[in-house]
């Protein structure tokens, strides 16, 4: 049960003096975004989860896919940093916060935000905490019926334009006219996108792109 993972994450949160957490998936190919998944003791997310996702800098989701070290604000980090690196970031609230980037062997990415007023950390404790969160994130991906799908090849801006117009009901001929392309080129863009999304047809590709947040 996902609730079991939420309880374990909450216990880890409280073990460092924090009071709540938010778990996110990094979803999307060309425009990665943070999707809230778990908060405190239960599956789902809170108003705060969604609010934090809106407050983050524009490229923050990209950063979480490329960064493996902890990010923090308002915390006195350990003096002993041998073997580890961490980075201060802009605060999301008035208290203390720790952001741990997460990843699985299948290249699913996410992050856990741990928040409170008096977070206490030692180097080894931080290392163990990050390791345990990675393990729980892997369990979450295995149990979640709609995880972030395996990283797909990059989809170009033009390919997404064609797919979005398809979602709006335009035919290949209409898309070609709208974008100043040949019908053959428009069809090739749509075929490329369908393949990259591992979809069976254009309709399926549109559905997957909508779910990933690639188009709206």
ChimeraX attribute file (.defattr): number of C-alpha atoms within 10 A of each C-alpha:
attribute: neighborCount
match mode: 1-to-1
recipient: residues
	/A:1	10
	/A:2	17
	/A:3	16
	/A:4	14
	/A:5	20
	/A:6	24
	/A:7	16
	/A:8	16
	/A:9	27
	/A:10	21
	/A:11	16
	/A:12	20
	/A:13	23
	/A:14	17
	/A:15	15
	/A:16	19
	/A:17	16
	/A:18	22
	/A:19	18
	/A:20	19
	/A:21	25
	/A:22	25
	/A:23	28
	/A:24	25
	/A:25	26
	/A:26	25
	/A:27	26
	/A:28	23
	/A:29	19
	/A:30	16
	/A:31	16
	/A:32	21
	/A:33	24
	/A:34	24
	/A:35	22
	/A:36	24
	/A:37	22
	/A:38	24
	/A:39	25
	/A:40	22
	/A:41	18
	/A:42	16
	/A:43	18
	/A:44	16
	/A:45	17
	/A:46	15
	/A:47	9
	/A:48	12
	/A:49	21
	/A:50	15
	/A:51	11
	/A:52	15
	/A:53	18
	/A:54	12
	/A:55	11
	/A:56	14
	/A:57	10
	/A:58	13
	/A:59	11
	/A:60	16
	/A:61	25
	/A:62	18
	/A:63	13
	/A:64	25
	/A:65	19
	/A:66	12
	/A:67	13
	/A:68	16
	/A:69	17
	/A:70	21
	/A:71	19
	/A:72	23
	/A:73	20
	/A:74	19
	/A:75	16
	/A:76	13
	/A:77	18
	/A:78	14
	/A:79	8
	/A:80	10
	/A:81	12
	/A:82	8
	/A:83	7
	/A:84	12
	/A:85	10
	/A:86	14
	/A:87	11
	/A:88	15
	/A:89	14
	/A:90	12
	/A:91	15
	/A:92	16
	/A:93	12
	/A:94	11
	/A:95	15
	/A:96	20
	/A:97	27
	/A:98	23
	/A:99	24
	/A:100	26
	/A:101	26
	/A:102	29
	/A:103	23
	/A:104	14
	/A:105	7
	/A:106	11
	/A:107	13
	/A:108	20
	/A:109	26
	/A:110	27
	/A:111	26
	/A:112	25
	/A:113	20
	/A:114	26
	/A:115	26
	/A:116	20
	/A:117	14
	/A:118	16
	/A:119	22
	/A:120	16
	/A:121	17
	/A:122	15
	/A:123	16
	/A:124	13
	/A:125	14
	/A:126	18
	/A:127	15
	/A:128	12
	/A:129	19
	/A:130	21
	/A:131	14
	/A:132	15
	/A:133	22
	/A:134	20
	/A:135	14
	/A:136	18
	/A:137	25
	/A:138	18
	/A:139	15
	/A:140	21
	/A:141	21
	/A:142	11
	/A:143	13
	/A:144	12
	/A:145	8
	/A:146	9
	/A:147	14
	/A:148	19
	/A:149	16
	/A:150	12
	/A:151	15
	/A:152	13
	/A:153	13
	/A:154	11
	/A:155	17
	/A:156	13
	/A:157	10
	/A:158	14
	/A:159	18
	/A:160	19
	/A:161	17
	/A:162	24
	/A:163	27
	/A:164	19
	/A:165	18
	/A:166	19
	/A:167	19
	/A:168	11
	/A:169	11
	/A:170	15
	/A:171	16
	/A:172	21
	/A:173	14
	/A:174	16
	/A:175	22
	/A:176	18
	/A:177	13
	/A:178	12
	/A:179	13
	/A:180	11
	/A:181	15
	/A:182	14
	/A:183	16
	/A:184	12
	/A:185	13
	/A:186	25
	/A:187	19
	/A:188	15
	/A:189	20
	/A:190	24
	/A:191	17
	/A:192	16
	/A:193	26
	/A:194	22
	/A:195	16
	/A:196	15
	/A:197	24
	/A:198	13
	/A:199	17
	/A:200	10
	/A:201	14
	/A:202	18
	/A:203	14
	/A:204	14
	/A:205	23
	/A:206	26
	/A:207	14
	/A:208	18
	/A:209	23
	/A:210	15
	/A:211	15
	/A:212	21
	/A:213	17
	/A:214	20
	/A:215	18
	/A:216	11
